[in-house]
Amino acid sequence: MAQLFKPSDLIHTATFETYKTTPNPINGNPKKDYQTLFVKKAGTKRRSMSQQYQIAGTTFSDTVLIGVRHDERIVKGMGVFYRGVHYKVEDVSFDDTNNYITYDLLSLKVVSGNG
């Protein structure tokens, strides 16, 4: 099987985060803040035209695919800050093979608003 990524393809930084409710220091009202959990190098994966047609009309039609080194801490619903935009992990495709270097594919959806 061909390798999805080379280490040199991971040129961007993906910050994995969670949402934490903290009180506003000015008025005490609760507000949602992003709390960084860990940071990984990532690379964008393009879909072929046939893949674009297959997912048209599904929940994955407006998602972005990225690849990161295999990490079991990544879970569905986790927040990701990637290339200046906040995303939510819609789906994780883990690579649990016995290869030396493995990559996970993440489907990310843009977060609208504050969480």
Disulfide bonds with the S-S distance in Angstrom:
none
